[in-house]
Each structure stands twice: as structure tokens, then as C-alpha cells.
């Protein structure tokens, strides 16, 4: 316990030091400014944010933008700094947060946020977002964040050349996955590339495997605490995950998530289950779709879309409230989302994006987003609270090593009993 506390303290101090070094820890509210706090520090994410800021600057040239970014994978450092600022009464004007339970359970339930339903209603935009998305961003009938984008979790990236070499069809089901995996294994090729030097990637894979076994409704109910982890379909998901580990690359514990995606494009592994930011990585590295890589829904999840979203909300004591409202309206607008998402490598959360601005993969993702059952991502904060997710990631670290289904099932159930909402 002492070791865990010391590690947590070190992470916090490191993150805080980074922010002071960047000059964003204690921004001074100005009479007509807007601080945008995010972890979009590099590549397409930073460029996408700048594109949206450029649109905002044209609309409101007199408002000074303070672009406050904190580096760190999946916002780990940014969340630590945000917690300090929120609890200290010094919130950013607008801050990035994963839509869903990450925002709601952390800040909405604790009464730090204002509802912003009026932004969508006043602009006539409530019907421009899928009902399932509105449900994910709402609490007690009020919307609390504007989702600026949508990423998809349940994507399987695969090597067309390797499938062609062994005359194999891309698997649609879990059973088909294991059949082709046996062929690749027999030829000394990892069937499933995994990069789990951070445990969230294990949780990311697990959510797709569970969905493949349960379907959308039971998946939702599991993360609401309404379905037991001893349910036969849920246990089957855990067993399938454990079985998959026999087909992964031996160096998976040393790799980052995009390293594993790269293995597929380089022909070093056949498949990888990762979010669709992998497509942005492939484009940035010059890999060609259809030649070096291609995609399909994760086996068994066709017709379902595991979503995660970056969003912005309105803190109750935001220093420049009126400017935040202007920013949130831009985030919710077609113009703002079509400026940001083609560069970020994500799709708009609205259903009326300009398709001509998006590449082949993103257009396919937009088709599925409009027609599939939409369920929230666990690994990326949409389905469960931050403390629950932390515990899930801890369990996954051990489970991936020990592959003890019974032990993992009991620990997952204990976590659900502790953290699931009590209805």
C-alpha cells in the first residue's frame, strides 16, 4: 500500500512540475480570454485543435486563446493537474475530458459542472447527435459535455499481405479468429499483435472480446452492475481472452500500443485490436491502406460500435463563462467538428458531417456509427468511473500474466460490487 501511495504521489508531482514548466499551472483569467486545457500535444491531435482554434479566432478575433496543454498518454498527467485545479477553485475555462462516466462520476456528481443542454437546444442541434451519444453525455436528463469527436475501440487492423500469403479470410467471429490464428502460429507468425506496456491496452482488447460474447445489451448491463461476471457469456469472454494470449508476440509487455499496430503494417504480425487512431498512425508513417494494412470490426462485434469521445464541459466557476459557451457551441457545430476531425483522425459526433472531408476509413466508420448499436468504451472512460477503471486495469495486468479465469472473474465481480452504480 505504501508503495502504491508513493507511486501515485510521484506521478502527481511529475505532472504538476511539467505543467509549471510549460507555464500553464496558474493561468491568470483575463478580461476577454479563453483557456483551453487539453492533452493534445503532438501530431494530428494538436493540429486538429489548432484548426478548430483558427475557426474560433475568425468568429471571435478579440478573444485571446490560451492553449494550455499537458503531455502524457491518454491524459494521465493532465487529469492529475486538472484535479488539483478543480479542487483548488481554479478551473480552466474549457478542459478536455473523456465523455461519459469519466466526467460524470468525477465532476458532475460532485457538483463542479453546469448543465449545458441549452447549447444544443438553443441551436436546434439535439437531433444532430445519436440518441445513444446523448445518453452517454447526460446525467439526470441534462447534457454535461459536448463531444467534439468519436473514436471507435472495436477495430481489428490486419495485414492484407499475410492473409493473402496463407490464403486466409479475415475472421468475422471469435471462432474464425482462432482458426486463422492456428495457421499463423504454425508458420511462426504472431496472429495478434499486442503492446501492453500500459495496462489500458489489455482492457481495450478485453472490452471487444466481451462484447463479442455478450452482445450490446448485456455488455451495457455488465458495466452497470446488472449482470454477474459469472454469467456464462461473460466467462466465455474471459476464457477467449486468456486463449488469445497464446497467439501474441512474445515482446508484448515491452511494446507501446502503436508499436503493436506497426507490427501489422510491417508484416510482423497478422492482426491487432486497437482504436481507430491507429489509422492516423498508419497514414503518418506512409503505410498504404489495402496494401500494408486494412481493417474490419473486431471479431464477433460486427453491428456494434464501441465509442469513446473527447469532450468539453462548463465548470461552475469558469473564469470566462461566456467565452466557454462560445467555444462549446463551436465544438458542437458542424463547422467546428469538420475542421477538427479529419486532421485528428476521428469522426464527428454529429450525424451530418461533410463526408467529402474524410478519408475512406473514416467514411466507413461514419456509416457504422450511423447504423450500429453504440456502446461505451470501458478502457477510455465512457462506461465506468475512473476508480473502477483503475481497478480493472490492475486486474488485467495480473490476468494477462497468470491467465487464471476463475481468479479474474472473482476480482472483476468484487470491483463491480464496489464501484457499480447502486440503483
Beta strands, then each sheet from edge to edge (+ up, - down):
strand 1: 33-38
strand 2: 64-69
strand 3: 94-98
strand 4: 138-139
strand 5: 142-143
strand 6: 146-147
strand 7: 151-152
strand 8: 155-158
strand 9: 190-192
strand 10: 269-273
strand 11: 294-297
strand 12: 304-308
strand 13: 310-312
strand 14: 373-376
sheet 1: 2+ 1+ 3+ 13- 6+
sheet 2: 4+ 5-
sheet 3: 7+ 12- 14-
sheet 4: 9+ 10+ 8- 11+
end
